[in-house]
Amino acid sequence: MRVFMAAMLVGLAPMALAVAQSSQPSLQEPSSQEPMSRGGNLPRLGEIMLGKQWRHIKLWFAGKGHNWDLAAYELAQIRASLIEAASLYSGIPVGDVAIMAGPIQSIDKAIQSKDGAAFVKAFNDLTVGCNACHRDMERGFIEIRVPGASPFTNQVFAPSAKR
Ligand code: HEC
């Protein structure tokens, strides 16, 4: 059930269905810190978050570079990892997942309309949402900000037309 709620909140029901189907037996009472031991190799929440952190950086440089295809891809990854986190870890407050829906939709819109300024604003709002949940979950010391420089020296962020 949680997975559907999370998915509705971030507006991605079909993907949630896939997540639910793949992990259903494990969706009972995972704590916020440790995945259930049964059900195989569930990712630890910190690992899911590390993935989100990479994607947060990549999304930023894709959007800044107006590489809208890449930005859409990275946004979908962030969405999926949020659904994954909320569905596997029952300790995550639903309200903090819901907070992410607005910025995710706004980024989506900015990408669709190729609007760089709207992208920057929505990305800032997304980042505020990351930190709001960290604070609520006593992880306020994990403070996310808009990235300054890309650590990814092996990936091109400009769209191919600009190369
Ligand atoms: C709904 C709650 C929630 C949201 C939203 C959220 N996080 Fe987290 N995040 C957590 C929790 C809880 C932890 C601590 C996990 C643990 O203790 O194992 C965490 C940990 C992290 C970590 C630390 C991982 C490590 O091992 O160093 C990073 C980085 C991170 N989050 C990035 C992000 C980014 C970027 C976003 C936004 C795009 C985000 N988080 C949104 C709940 C959230």
Boltz pocket constraint, residues with backbone or C-beta under 6 A from the ligand:
constraints:
  - pocket:
      binder: B
      contacts: [[A, 32], [A, 33], [A, 45], [A, 46], [A, 47], [A, 49], [A, 50], [A, 52], [A, 53], [A, 56], [A, 78], [A, 92], [A, 93], [A, 96], [A, 97], [A, 100], [A, 126], [A, 127], [A, 129], [A, 130], [A, 131], [A, 133], [A, 134], [A, 137], [A, 139], [A, 142], [A, 144]]
      max_distance: 6.0
